Amino acid sequence: MSASHYTALLCGYATALAGWLVALRLWPAAWPRRESEFARPWREVGWALVAAAGVIAVGQLYVHGVRLRAAGALAPAAESVNQSLIFSPMLLLLAARRQPLATAWLPTDRVAGRVAVGAALALLAIAAFTAVRPVVGSWGAVVARVYRWASLPTLVQVLLEDVSIAILFVRLRAGLGARATVVLVAVLFAAGHVPTLLATGAAPREIAALALDAGLGVGAVAALQRSADVWWFSQVHFAMDMMQFVGRP
């Protein structure tokens, strides 16, 4: 009997994280330790929360139909612009506060290499996912369904979600410290799955598995804050999000 979608996600993410640790050992220069300092960190936390509220507000406009519309081949491009507009308050925050992209874990050096590593780890994560929860078609067919033009809006959304998390994390870390922020973000990430699990009638053991999710979340957030690099992680995040759309046998 194949594993649940949730278990397969855990396997996929765990594989990618293990792979990143290997990549770090082989290419340490790509991920030097980076720390962002702020003269008044809690003021920056406050501004980040204001920007997050702006994301929610623009998102509500989108929900109520205030958005770009396009049909056919242009639809993914239009929806990608919509996603960029939704998350624009977080990006405008960096400009307004005159803060570098590194404070959003978007380092500007070796970008192509970072994305390439992330893409390779995403392929490994897909392999791990399909190994424990088979889907329709071969691994190559699954990859083709994930990386298609129609998936561009999801890629943009995931990248900007991760950038937003990074902006909040970096500023919270400046106020709370790294360990407390890692645990806090991981627990909130795990708790965020509870409504979905309850709504889908998940078994008690799946809800209990949130403890494992929180543990994996600690590892993921710790690795992400160590790398200070959304470029690689967003590739894995995108691939795992897409696995809910690729179909079951």
PLY file of the C-alpha trace (Angstrom):
ply
format ascii 1.0
element vertex 249
property float x
property float y
property float z
element edge 248
property int vertex1
property int vertex2
end_header
0.00 0.00 0.00
1.41 3.41 -0.96
2.00 6.15 1.58
-0.27 9.18 2.01
0.37 12.39 0.10
1.46 14.00 3.35
4.02 11.26 4.10
5.32 11.46 0.55
5.84 15.22 0.96
7.87 14.61 4.10
10.03 12.11 2.22
10.49 14.54 -0.67
11.51 17.44 1.55
13.77 15.27 3.70
15.57 14.03 0.59
16.07 17.56 -0.71
17.41 18.78 2.64
19.86 15.90 2.83
20.93 16.70 -0.72
21.49 20.35 0.15
23.79 19.35 3.02
25.85 17.39 0.51
25.86 20.39 -1.86
27.02 22.63 0.99
29.91 20.31 1.70
30.90 20.16 -1.96
30.42 23.89 -2.68
30.75 25.79 0.61
31.64 29.05 -1.13
28.10 29.25 -2.52
26.59 29.58 0.94
28.81 31.64 3.24
27.32 32.53 6.57
25.33 35.74 6.29
23.85 37.80 9.09
21.61 40.82 8.71
21.76 43.46 11.42
19.27 46.23 12.09
19.70 49.21 14.38
16.16 48.75 15.70
15.07 45.19 14.85
11.57 45.37 16.35
10.80 48.45 14.29
11.74 46.41 11.22
9.51 43.58 12.42
6.68 46.11 12.65
7.26 47.34 9.11
7.41 43.74 7.85
4.04 43.04 9.48
2.61 46.14 7.81
3.86 44.82 4.47
2.34 41.40 5.24
-0.99 43.12 5.90
-0.59 44.80 2.53
-0.16 41.39 0.89
-3.40 40.23 2.51
-5.21 43.38 1.35
-4.04 43.04 -2.26
-4.90 39.36 -2.10
-8.46 40.28 -1.14
-8.67 42.55 -4.18
-7.60 39.58 -6.29
-10.24 37.35 -4.70
-12.91 39.95 -5.50
-11.95 40.10 -9.16
-9.51 43.02 -9.28
-6.83 41.34 -11.38
-5.43 40.90 -14.85
-7.28 38.45 -17.05
-6.11 36.62 -20.13
-7.07 33.47 -21.99
-5.15 30.83 -23.88
-1.37 30.88 -24.03
-1.14 34.26 -22.28
-3.10 33.15 -19.20
-0.03 31.88 -17.23
1.81 35.15 -17.89
-1.14 37.25 -16.72
-1.58 35.15 -13.60
2.15 35.43 -12.86
1.80 39.22 -12.95
-1.18 38.93 -10.60
0.90 36.93 -8.14
3.70 39.48 -8.35
1.23 42.28 -7.58
-0.17 40.39 -4.58
3.27 40.08 -3.00
4.51 43.49 -4.14
4.15 45.10 -0.66
6.95 42.85 0.63
9.23 43.86 -2.23
8.29 47.53 -1.85
9.29 47.23 1.81
12.88 46.54 0.80
12.91 49.58 -1.46
11.23 51.85 1.08
13.58 50.79 3.87
16.60 50.80 1.53
17.52 47.28 2.51
19.46 44.89 0.25
18.01 41.79 -1.35
20.21 39.70 0.93
17.84 40.59 3.79
15.18 38.69 1.84
17.55 35.75 1.25
17.97 36.70 -2.40
21.77 36.93 -2.70
22.81 38.39 -6.03
25.96 36.31 -6.55
26.02 32.84 -8.19
22.27 32.98 -8.82
22.38 30.57 -11.78
24.34 28.03 -9.76
21.99 28.29 -6.79
18.94 27.80 -9.01
20.60 24.84 -10.72
21.32 23.15 -7.39
17.73 23.76 -6.31
16.37 22.33 -9.56
18.51 19.19 -9.17
17.32 18.76 -5.58
13.72 19.27 -6.74
14.12 16.39 -9.19
15.45 14.21 -6.37
12.52 15.25 -4.19
10.08 14.27 -6.95
11.81 10.89 -7.22
11.50 10.36 -3.46
7.85 11.39 -3.51
6.91 9.06 -6.36
8.91 6.21 -4.83
6.61 6.10 -1.79
3.41 7.35 -3.48
3.28 6.37 -7.16
1.48 8.66 -9.56
0.33 8.20 -13.16
3.22 7.82 -15.59
6.97 7.48 -15.30
9.22 9.83 -13.34
9.99 11.65 -16.60
6.30 12.08 -17.37
5.68 13.47 -13.89
8.56 15.92 -14.28
7.14 17.04 -17.63
3.76 17.74 -16.02
5.41 19.74 -13.23
7.65 21.87 -15.48
5.25 23.22 -18.06
4.21 26.72 -19.11
0.92 26.48 -17.22
2.85 26.01 -13.96
4.61 29.39 -14.15
2.13 31.20 -11.83
2.70 28.57 -9.14
6.47 28.99 -9.46
6.15 32.77 -9.10
3.77 32.40 -6.15
6.04 29.96 -4.33
9.13 32.09 -4.89
7.42 35.18 -3.54
5.92 33.26 -0.61
9.42 32.14 0.34
10.79 35.65 -0.07
8.03 36.96 2.22
8.83 34.32 4.84
12.51 35.22 4.57
11.80 38.92 5.10
9.78 38.18 8.24
12.25 35.58 9.50
15.35 37.75 9.13
13.76 40.58 11.08
12.32 38.32 13.78
15.71 36.65 14.15
17.30 40.02 14.77
14.90 40.50 17.68
14.43 36.98 19.06
17.59 35.18 18.07
18.05 32.34 15.58
17.00 29.32 17.67
13.74 30.76 18.95
12.78 32.05 15.50
13.52 28.70 13.81
11.31 26.83 16.29
8.55 29.45 16.16
8.35 29.47 12.35
8.48 25.66 12.14
5.69 25.21 14.69
3.53 27.82 12.96
4.15 26.07 9.64
3.05 22.73 11.08
0.02 24.23 12.83
-1.02 25.82 9.56
-1.77 22.35 8.20
-4.37 21.55 10.90
-7.41 23.21 9.23
-6.71 21.47 5.92
-6.23 18.10 7.58
-9.46 18.45 9.57
-11.39 19.64 6.52
-10.25 16.64 4.47
-11.17 14.16 7.21
-7.60 13.16 8.00
-7.08 10.23 10.34
-5.87 10.99 13.90
-2.48 9.46 13.10
-2.02 11.97 10.26
-2.78 14.86 12.60
-0.42 13.36 15.17
2.23 13.30 12.42
2.32 17.09 12.68
4.92 16.56 15.38
7.11 14.98 12.70
6.18 17.84 10.38
7.32 20.34 13.00
10.57 18.43 13.38
11.15 18.45 9.64
10.12 22.10 9.62
12.85 22.88 12.14
15.35 21.16 9.88
14.05 22.95 6.78
14.01 26.40 8.37
17.41 25.80 9.96
18.88 24.81 6.58
17.18 27.73 4.86
18.43 30.27 7.37
21.92 28.73 7.24
21.95 29.04 3.45
20.21 32.45 3.53
19.13 31.57 0.01
15.60 31.33 -1.35
16.87 30.62 -4.88
17.53 26.93 -4.22
14.77 26.23 -1.71
11.94 27.71 -3.79
12.72 25.15 -6.51
12.06 22.30 -4.08
9.02 24.04 -2.59
7.53 24.52 -6.07
8.08 20.90 -7.09
6.48 19.55 -3.92
3.50 21.91 -4.24
2.96 20.72 -7.81
2.75 17.08 -6.75
-0.88 17.57 -5.72
-1.76 18.22 -9.38
0.10 15.45 -11.24
-2.48 12.70 -10.76
-2.79 9.30 -9.13
-2.87 5.81 -10.70
0 1
1 2
2 3
3 4
4 5
5 6
6 7
7 8
8 9
9 10
10 11
11 12
12 13
13 14
14 15
15 16
16 17
17 18
18 19
19 20
20 21
21 22
22 23
23 24
24 25
25 26
26 27
27 28
28 29
29 30
30 31
31 32
32 33
33 34
34 35
35 36
36 37
37 38
38 39
39 40
40 41
41 42
42 43
43 44
44 45
45 46
46 47
47 48
48 49
49 50
50 51
51 52
52 53
53 54
54 55
55 56
56 57
57 58
58 59
59 60
60 61
61 62
62 63
63 64
64 65
65 66
66 67
67 68
68 69
69 70
70 71
71 72
72 73
73 74
74 75
75 76
76 77
77 78
78 79
79 80
80 81
81 82
82 83
83 84
84 85
85 86
86 87
87 88
88 89
89 90
90 91
91 92
92 93
93 94
94 95
95 96
96 97
97 98
98 99
99 100
100 101
101 102
102 103
103 104
104 105
105 106
106 107
107 108
108 109
109 110
110 111
111 112
112 113
113 114
114 115
115 116
116 117
117 118
118 119
119 120
120 121
121 122
122 123
123 124
124 125
125 126
126 127
127 128
128 129
129 130
130 131
131 132
132 133
133 134
134 135
135 136
136 137
137 138
138 139
139 140
140 141
141 142
142 143
143 144
144 145
145 146
146 147
147 148
148 149
149 150
150 151
151 152
152 153
153 154
154 155
155 156
156 157
157 158
158 159
159 160
160 161
161 162
162 163
163 164
164 165
165 166
166 167
167 168
168 169
169 170
170 171
171 172
172 173
173 174
174 175
175 176
176 177
177 178
178 179
179 180
180 181
181 182
182 183
183 184
184 185
185 186
186 187
187 188
188 189
189 190
190 191
191 192
192 193
193 194
194 195
195 196
196 197
197 198
198 199
199 200
200 201
201 202
202 203
203 204
204 205
205 206
206 207
207 208
208 209
209 210
210 211
211 212
212 213
213 214
214 215
215 216
216 217
217 218
218 219
219 220
220 221
221 222
222 223
223 224
224 225
225 226
226 227
227 228
228 229
229 230
230 231
231 232
232 233
233 234
234 235
235 236
236 237
237 238
238 239
239 240
240 241
241 242
242 243
243 244
244 245
245 246
246 247
247 248
